[in-house]
Amino acid sequence: MLQVYDLRCEYKVNPIGIDVKKPRISWKIKADSRNVMQKNYQIQVAEDQAFSTILWDSGEVLSDQSNHIVLDEIKLVSRHRYYFRVRIKTQHSGETDWSETGYFEMGLLRSSEWEGDWIAPPTSINGEPCPKFAHSFSIHSKVKKARVYATALGLYELTLNGERVGNDYFTPGWTSYSSRLQYQTYDVTELLKPGENEWTAILGNGWYKGNLGWEDNNNIYGDRLAILAQLHIELEDGTEVTVKTSNDWKVTNSPIVMSEIYHGEIYDARIKDSNWENVEVIQKSKEILVAQENEPVRKIESLKPVKLIETPNGETVLDFGQNMVGWVACEIEGRKGQEVEIRHAEVLDRDGNFYTANLRKAKQTNRYILNGNGKECFEPHFTFQGFRYIQLIGFTKEQIDIKNFRGIVLHSDMEITGDFQCSDSLINQLQHNILWGLKGNFLDVPTDCPQRDERLGWTGDAQMFIRTASYLANIGPFFTKWLRDLKAEQGEDGGVPFVVPNVLGGSGDDRKPFSSAAWGDAAVICPWTVYIAYGDKRILEEQYESMKAWISYIKSQGDDPYLWNTGFHFGDWLALDSKPDSYIGATDRSYIATAFYAYSTSLVKKTAKILGQAEDYAYYQDLERAIIEALLNEFVTPNGRLAVPTQTGQILALMFNLIEGKGKDRAVEKLSELLKESDDHLTTGFVGTPYLNHVLTENGMNDTAYRLLFQKDYPSWLYQVTKGATTIWEHWDGIKEDGTFWSDDMNSFNHYAYGAIGDWLYRKVAGIELNEEDPGFKQFIIKPYIGDGLEWAEAKFESMYGLIRSYWNIDALGNTSLEVTVPANTTAIVSLIGANKNKVKENGSKLEMAEGVMDVTQKSNTVDISIASGNYTFTY
């Protein structure tokens, strides 16, 4: 069997409403034999699904590329659907049939094509309650095709003839609203009917007009809610009809009396549509409109409560068994005017009572007022909560049945691509927690936490976790969108805000919400990671000027262009080696800043080479050398000792290759000493933790890395697990040994930064490692570092080329087996540490006899085996 499958356009399956003028397509190859490489491909693009009218035919192209092939020879037209198919030939002259047909559909490519008006409610209906718009229209025959294009100032929800339009939530998403505003496209063909039709829209404050940050800031982007939408209808008789927002729409108050992202919603089911008023047409630019870029937020799964609790304080609480993000859907029957309330919390206190102090000012409360007409169903519209527990207030005992409550999990609808399992149940729970940290915080932007009065796109958290995230899910579109906002928010001097989109204010230079080391470096680290993880060269092209601007910003700081020793920095945030209850760790902040300056410069240097910018490459190469030289002069003694005596200090020097020779040896030795002093426990914060185990494994201390992983007392990753965590905590001791809390003011129990250990689980324990020289896992490495404490480990990763799998097992006699899956059209190098090539067998045969084994070399105690695609089992 040889087959082309899983056709994608811009990472997505059959997207509609895109505005990429030169879209890229990708495909995978399925084969039932080893050593299958694509030699040629042919792509056809057609007007119709039968390919009777072919717009473009690539002909046979001699290439092994099947990822991000640019369609740059077709002039694309707005609102038009294009069908495409692919067939390939292999190096063995095998040829596939045409693939199943894929398609992509264009949105509105020019602002002039927006025929609708921005319409707003009168100022008396502008946020509380949420305004509801309505418009009736008639169509005279059966509908052949219909599309809605819509956006809003605020959040919006549409219905046609009483049916919700689409399954996307929190639309139009959160972007840098002053310069970029997304619109969405919906196929509504099945929602329309001949005759009278009713179109409605409800708006919520959301991120645009609502409360953001921790200082009660409102109306950050504007003080008027508004909607812009148009409906294009093609009828069976050939007629085309356009319905659009205009001054003939009406507006009234909806039953959503109050809606805020932090505080929740109040819904009064007694309110009926009445007192309709005229809308107001307002002026707002349409030039900033862009099509939906990432996967929208959707309902992903539903959780049932696991138990009903009566707390010592007499509170009625439901436990969902999982710290989650979304909302609770409730069914209830009662009298008219009865008011019920659902409050949300992540944890119970040590006495078992409902705990909300860590929410700060966020109320996280939904209230519902019954209409009394039988069974009623309630769930919010424009808010979300981070919670495991809910408190029920105002319910009678008869109304409380756990079957009537469901936890609805919402997040950006990314394809989950990774799975890690091993022989230790606590490590498996840790992996579970890491994944749920991603689910909880990848809600349109990469938030720091999903529950308190914050939920902002912190740049540092994003760059620290992105490499782990790239294994867990396909985050290409997610970060493409967010990085465009980072670029839009970047200062003229190249500075990068602490949060993107930027909603923080400040006073004085030290409080300026811009440009902390390791935070602003997201401008460089994130696009680079998307490139190496997905082979996405376009993101480097898009972000190149932003990446360079960040380096220029750093270079312009202070008197020394090669040291970054000015400005405010978060440092090794929440590290444990500083004063008790301090936020900032002990590692010298100027050292951290300069280390990241060197690292980001090295990535911009690599990017310049990839993009063919020879002069830039030479410039950044020289700059990197100068930065490292300045760092060594400032922070390393003549005897080669790093004068930054912390775990994070040694980690950064080793991870970023800042020291060589004797200095490197001394850093490794010092890191070992520091770990022994802490009884093999980490003291690192946000900056050092993501790299800690990588540095240990790569510098001959893999057994120490495993000991750190398996520690169960504070501070450690598994300490949280032993305390019942189902997501990653913000603090190593968010809950202390005695059950008390680290603090009330900053103590999230769903904060993914420390989940970056997942990267080490995939790349070192399972051994699935990409090759930067051939990115996107076109050519990759399987090199598991096996350590004491595990009998087996398995990782599966759905790459852009197909499934990659690594599974190792040690039997009772100490023999090791390694099972590997390499997708068609890729190759891999399998590195067996501690093996002898004369004793290694593949499926019981000598390596030289095994089909698909292309080369075998012995390097010290490691056997490197170059293999083609297929499934392999090595024993040694």
Secondary structure, DSSP 8 states (H G I E B T S, - for coil): -EEEEEEEETTBSS-EEE--SS-EEEEEEEESSS---EEEEEEEEESSTT-SSEEEE---EE----SSEE--S----TT-EEEEEEEEEETTS-B------EEEEE---SGGG--S-EEE--TTSSSSS-EEEEEEEEE-S-EEEEEEEEEEESEEEEEETTEE--S-BSTT----TTT-EEEEEEE-GGG--SEEEEEEEEEE-HHHHS-BTTTTB--SS-S--EEEEEEEEEETTS-EEEEE--TT-EEEE-SEEEEETTTEEEEETT--S---EE-EEE---STTEEE--S--EEEEEEE---EEEE-TT--EEEEEEEEEEEEEEEEE---TT-EEEEEEESEE-TTS-EE-GGGTT---EEEEE---SSSEEE--SS--EEEEEEEEES--GGG--GGGEEEEEEEE---B-EEEEES-HHHHHHHHHHHHHHHHHBSSSB-S-SSSS----BHHHHHHHHHHHHHHB--HHHHHHHHHHHHHH--TTS--BSBSS------SGGG-SB--TTTTTHHHHHHHHHHHHH--HHHHHHHHHHHHHHHHHHHTSSS-TT----S----SBT-SSSSTT-SB-SS-HHHHHHHHHHHHHHHHHHHHHHTT-HHHHHHHHHHHHHHHHHHHHHHB-TTS-BS--SHHHHHHHHHTT---HHHHHHHHHHHHHHHHHTTS-----TTTHHHHHHHHHHTT-HHHHHHHHH--SSSSHHHHHHTT-SS--SSTTSB-TTS-BS-SSS--S--GGGGGHHHHIIIIIS-EEE-TTSTTTTEEEE-----TT-SEEEEEEEETTEEEEEEEEE-TTS-EEEEEEE-TT-EEEEEEET--TTT-EETTEEGGGSTTEEEEEEETTEEEEEE-SEEEEEE-
